[in-house]
Structure formats: C-alpha cells, structure tokens
Amino acid sequence: MSELTLADDDVGGNSDDRQPRHGRWGLDRRLEFIEFRLLWEGKINRGELADFFGVSIQQASLDFAKYMVLAERNMEYDRSEKVYRATQEFTPRFLAPNTQTFLNQLANLTTGTLSPAMGFIGSRPPCDVVALPTRHVRTDVLLAVLWAIRDGAEIEVTYQSMRRPSATRRWITPHSLAFDGARWHARAWCHDANAFRDFVLTRIQEIHARRKSDVNSLADSDWHTQVVVIIEPKPDLTLAQRDSVITDYGMQNGKLFRTLRRALVQYFVRHLRIDGPEPTGQPIIWANRDELKDLVDLRRLY
C-alpha cells in the first residue's frame, strides 16, 4: 500500500463523470499502478492508466504529474513514443518489488482465476500453468459448515472417509477451515471419534440436521498451538548444490524455519515429500522431524 491516501481533488482538478471500471479507487491506487507498470514493464502511457481506472486523460495526466513530484527520478517522458519510461535511478516508492506478487498475478491471469480487468499486468510473456484437478465443494455443504462455525453449532453429516468402505452418518462441530494446498478441510470435533479431526469438504455427501453445541474449540490444542518446522539441504549435496538449494528455498544461514499450526504440519511436510524417515529424491530434509514426527498421523484426516 502506498504512503499516501489522496482524493482526486488533491492533485488539482476533477476527473470526468464516467464511472471508473473498478470503482472509485483513489489516487494512491493509481500511483501504485503507474509504479507497477514502470517496475515490471519499464514503461507506461496515459491511456493505459485512463482505460484501467475509467478516468479521463486529463485526470491521468494529473496523476503522472503527481507521481513525478513524489518520485521525480523514477521516470522520464519519451516524446518520440509518447510513453513514460523508468529511469536508471528507478527505486520503487509505493510498491515493494515482490517477484511472487507478479508471478501470482501472471499465473492467475493465465488460468483465468483473475480477470485481466483486475490485474495490473499489461504485456504478458508467454506462460502456461500446470493446473491440478479442482475439487468442487458444494454450495450447500460450504454454507452449512460456515454457518455452524459462525453460530457454534454442530451438524449431522453423511461423510465418506477413505478409512471406511462406505459412507457413515456422524455429528461434527466445525470451528475452522483449512486449505492444505490441494483440498479444503473443516477442522471439527467428531462426536463419533471423540476427537478433533479434519474433514475434507468434498467428501461431505449430505447435511441432515443441526443443533446447538457445547464443544469448546479452544480445546483443540493441535489447532491453537504453533510449532516450527526446520528444513535444511540434504547433507550429501555438493557445496554448489547446497548453495543452490539455500537460494531456491530462501533459507537463512542454511535453514528454513516455517511456523505452522500443529494440525497442519502433516500437510506441509507431505507436499514437500519429506514426511518419511527415509531419504527421498528431494534435495531437502526435515531437520527436526524426530521432535515433531507424532504430528504425521493419517488418522487425523478422515
């Protein structure tokens, strides 16, 4: 977010009466847009700003003038091509140069989960994304779970566990939702197992009834307790390989520390394929596995 929150009037003059395509985002958001394009594309013109926000060319000109005042060494006008270009001295003032933000936008634009009208990226490089199968959660199931969480209620569901040959009916008291990177779960007290468990939302087949609950979600210690998972390069790597892994995972002093809820540790280490005690093809290891190995328990996921 920028350092300023200004109205159009702060730059002098008013925008025209057209309704901005994305609602009346203020000047601070338009300055971020200018800087985003300068940072990632190296240039921007007034028409791009006017079209994206639905403001007049006059207002766009005022926005560029304001940006020049606040970050005077960041851009210069190229009269031959009628664009503003980033200078050699360009230093972001309103945005952190976060590569992951750009790449996330690029991926979402490519898969269609983000409309081009909502992304700041203008000129996109050729890109493709390996899209994993989507698990579609039924609306009625999600609503029932959300309302039960909101109201502190319990619901009777038909659930197909992978640990049982057929679906069973049971009462659960959900208190939170969790995404493990592939599936959405309801974290809930299972009245059948007398324990807190993770219920995959797509495996809830029916909602039968609802009633008040006296389950205290604060008793779910695995959910409310944070632990640190430590990741390190495998010890048998060469020095060059080790340095590459450290850079790849953004490790500090040769280690990656990730703070997670105890209930979610199993999913994190499984996605990295470092949950087992035996070495895998991964170039990393779970350094403190011995002290947390009890958290990798298939019984937690029904």
Sequence and secondary structure as in RCSB ss.txt:
>XXXX:A:sequence
MSELTLADDDVGGNSDDRQPRHGRWGLDRRLEFIEFRLLWEGKINRGELADFFGVSIQQASLDFAKYMVLAERNM
EYDRSEKVYRATQEFTPRFLAPNTQTFLNQLANLTTGTLSPAMGFIGSRPPCDVVALPTRHVRTDVLLAVLWAIR
DGAEIEVTYQSMRRPSATRRWITPHSLAFDGARWHARAWCHDANAFRDFVLTRIQEIHARRKSDVNSLADSDWHT
QVVVIIEPKPDLTLAQRDSVITDYGMQNGKLFRTLRRALVQYFVRHLRIDGPEPTGQPIIWANRDELKDLVDLRR
LY
>XXXX:A:secstr
  S    GGGGSS   SS  TT    HHHHHHHHHHHHHHHSEE HHHHHHHHT  HHHHHHHHHHHHHHSTTSE
EEETTTTEEEE TT   SSS   HHHHHHHHHHHHHTSS TTT    S  S            HHHHHHHHHHHH
HTEEEEEEE  TTSSS EEEEEEEEEEEE SS EEEEEEETTTTEEEEEEGGGEEEEEEEEE    GGG HHHH 
EEEEEEEE TTS HHHHHHHHHHTT BTTBEEEEEEGGGHHHHHHHTT  SSS  SSSEEETTHHHHGGG  GGG
B 
